[in-house]
């Protein structure tokens, strides 16, 4: 088993991009404990998005009004160009 460097097993990188799983699986494999080699389940994180009322209105106006109108305008422009 060859790794580019040992930083992936350092404390500050251990939880990033499954570095911890890679390290633990490598150790289990080297110890000939293949039954311990697995992808461990991640604990779910609370990743809520908190928006102010102004931000909610901007997203609503953009998503419900401006974006559909721009698609409609593009469709009309293509239709007129082909006609």
Secondary structure, 3 states (H helix, E strand, C coil): CCCCCCHHHCHHHCCHHHHHHHHHHHHHHHCCCHHHCCCCCCCCCCCCCCCCHHHHHHHHHHHHHHHHHHHHHHHHHHHHHHC
